Amino acid sequence: MICHLSRQDDPRLQNYHHVGDPAWLEQHGLFVAEGRLVVERLLSLTGQELAPGGFVVDSVLVTPAALRALEPGLDPAWLVLVAEPAIVEGVTGFKFHRGCLALVRRPTELLPLSAFAHARRLILLEAVGNPDNIGGIFRSATALGADAVLLNPACGDPFYRKAVRTSMGAVLRLPSTRVDRWLPGLATLRDMGFAIVALSPTGELTLEAFLATLSANARLALVAGAEGYGLSTATIAAADVTVRIPVDPLSDSLNIVVAVSIALSRLGPGA
């Protein structure tokens, strides 16, 4: 249903006053999908079981120009609120990307580790807080054949507005979950047949040397940590192998998105 609004205090805009408040959004079970491309991808995923219960669109807020671009593909069941840019910016408090935002219901349940029983490549993140890095990893993981991203409790929110935008909507497509019991979770993945591979500048094997040891059907859980601190001692101790990507001696390490992307590209999506 398309509704044209003329007032900033229209009650249907109430939730949009909080789009810049991630704590409020999470508390109310919502996240923001920003920009036409991300909303178009959300539209293309309607009805797919990418999360327990799927993603449910609460409403979409667009400018008239964005409506003209999106209208042919909009789901008739969605509540689409149309307002002039000045009204929209007055409500949201910022100039958002290409005149389009959606408020989406968060998944109500976490996927259990058993949901990944048939995966070949998993990306595991420890204490990665930067939303640009989280979004970038989801984007690369989707493009390079990873099956899911698993985050420990110290990681940032993959449904944070900037992470969703940076991922170009990949967080909507690629399954993910948070692993509350991190070290036991690594042990569970090993029992499921995954080799736990820690990516670290001090790794015992180079990426190429590790690649030479792999069988065609190897199942890998690649673990990466926050820039600066890297992986914890406990996580490295729990890994089956630590792997490094050789860099110039004057450089201490690679950006985590770059490192994960290189590793996935070289290791492939698995058989």
N, C-alpha and C positions, 0 to 999 in steps of 0.2 A: 504494500500500500504506500503510495507516494503522498506526502503531506507538505504543502508549502507554508513556511512559517515567516511571520513578519515582525516578531518581537523577540528580543533577547531573553525575556523572562517567561517565555512559553514553557509550561511545565514539562512538555515532552523533551525539552533540552536539559532537564535537571541533571542527569548523569554525566552530561558532557562538561559540566562545570568542574568535574573531578578528573579529567583525562590526564592532567599533569601531576596527579597524586598517585604514585604507584601503590602505596600502602592502602589507600582507600579502594582502589580498583581490585586489589587482591582480596581485601576483606569482603568485598561485595561479589566476588566470584567472576570478575570481568577482566578482559584485557583489550588493548587497542590495536586494531589493524589499520595502518596509516598508508595512504597513497593509493592511486588507482590500480597500479600493478598488483599490490598486495591484496586489495579488495577483489580484483578480478580473479586472482588465484583462489581466494577464499570462496568465491562464487563457484568456481570450477570444482571445488571439493565438497560442495554441499551434499550431504547424504552419505559420504564415505566414512567408514569407521576408522578414522585416523587416531581417535582417542576413545576411551570408554564412553559410549553414548554419543560420540561424534562432537563436532563443534556446532554450537547453536548461535546464530547471529541475533543479538538483542535489538540492534537498530543500526542504520547507516546515516551519517550526516554528510551532505554534499552541497557544494555551490551549484548554481544553475549550469555553469559550464561543465562541471564534472558530471552532473546528471545527464546532460546530452551525450557525453562520451560513454557512460556506463549503462544507460537505460535499456539498450537492446538486450543486454544479458542479465539484467537484474532479476532476482527471484521474486515473483509476485507476492510471496508470503512474507518477505522482509518488510519491516517498517523503515521507509526511506524518508528522512527529514531534509527538506531543501530550504536553504536560507542564503541570503547574500553574504559575500565574504566578510563584510564589516560585522554582521551579526555573529557569524561563526567565530571569528577571531575574538570578539568580545566575550563570548561564552567560554571558549577553550583557553584563552590567554596566550596563544601563540599562533604563528603563521604555519599551518601544517602543510604537508606535502601534497601539491596538486589538488587541493580542495576536496579531499575525501578522507573520511575516517569511518571505521565501523567499531562498535562495541560488541564484543564476542564473549560468550560464556566460557569460562575455563573448564577443562576436564574436571570432573568431580572425583575421579579416582586415579591413583597412580597405577601404571602398568606394572605387574610383577615381573621379576626376572625370567620367570617361565615363559613369558610372552615372546622372548627372544631365543627360544630353544632351537629354531631353525635358521638363525642368522649366521652370516659368514664374517662380517666385519662390524665391530662395535667401536664407537668412540666413547671413552670414559674421561670425564673432566673432574679434576680435583681443585677446589678453591679458585676457580676462574670467575672473577666477579665483573670484569669489564663487559658491558653489554655489546660493544662493538665486536669484541673477540668472540663472545658467545654466538652472536648472530652470524659472524663470518665463518665460524666453524660449522654451524648448521648449513650454511650455503655451500661450503666446500664439501661437506659430508654428503649432502644430497647429490651434488654434481658428480662426485667421484665414487659413488656406489656403496657408501656405508649404509647399514641397515637401521641404525638407531644411534642416539646420543644419550648417554647416562651421566647424570650429574650427582656429585656428592653434596651433603647438606650445606657446605660452605660456598657453593657456587651461586652466582647470580640467577635471576629469574629469566628463563628463556622467553617468557611472555611479556617481559618489560617492553614498552613501546619501541625504544630504540633498537633492542635486539630483534624484534619482529621485523622492523623496517630494514635493518642492516642485512638480515638473512634473506631479503627479497621474498618473504613469505615461506621460506623453507621450514621454519619451525611449525608451520601448519601441515606440512607434507610428511616430514620425517618423524617417526615415532620417537618419543623420549620419555624418560622417567627420572625421578630422583631416588637415589639409593641411600636410605637413611643409615643403614648399618654397612658402612663402606668396606671395611676389611673382610667381614663375613661375606659381603656381596662379591668381592673378588674371588673368595674361595668357592662360592656357589657357581660362579661363571666357569672357573677351572673345572669343577665337577661336571659341568654341562659340556665340556669339551673344548673350551676356549683356552688358548695360550695367552697369558697376561703379559703384554709387551709394554714396558715403561719407556716413554720417549724422554731422553735426558741428554744434555750436552756432555755428561760424563759417562755415557753408556758404554758397556763393555764391548759391544759390537757396533760396527758401522752399519748403516741401513743396507748397503750393498752386501756386506758379509752376512747379515741376517737373512736377506732375500735369498741368498744361495743355499740356506739351510732349509727352506720351506718346501713342504710337499704341496702338490697342486690343490689339495682339498683342505689345507690348513684353515682353522677358524681362529680369528685373532680379535682380542680386545685391546685396543691401543689406548694407553693411559697417558694423558698430558696434564701438566699442572700450570699454575699461575705464573705469569712472567715475573722474573725477579727472584721469587722464592722457589719455583720449580716444584717437583713432587716431594712429598714428605718422606722422611727416612723409612717410616712404616710401610708406605705404599711401595717404595722401591724394594724393600725387603720382601714384600709379598708377591712381587712380579716374578715371572719365569725367566725373563731376560730384560736387560736394559739396552736400548738401542740409541745411537746418536747419529745425527746428520752432520757430516764434517763441514766446518765453515772456516773462513779465514781466521788465523790465530789472533788477529786484532779485533775480531768480533766475538763477544762472549756467547751469544745465542741468537736464535731466530725468533721472530714474532710467533706466537703460538698458532695463529691461523695459518701462517706460511708453513710451519713445521708439520702440522697435521695434514695440510694439503699435499706436501711433498711425500710424506709417508704413505698416504692413501693412494696417491698417483702411482708410486713405485710398487706398492704391494698389491694393488688391484682389488677388485671387489670379491675375489674368491671364486671357487668353482661353483 
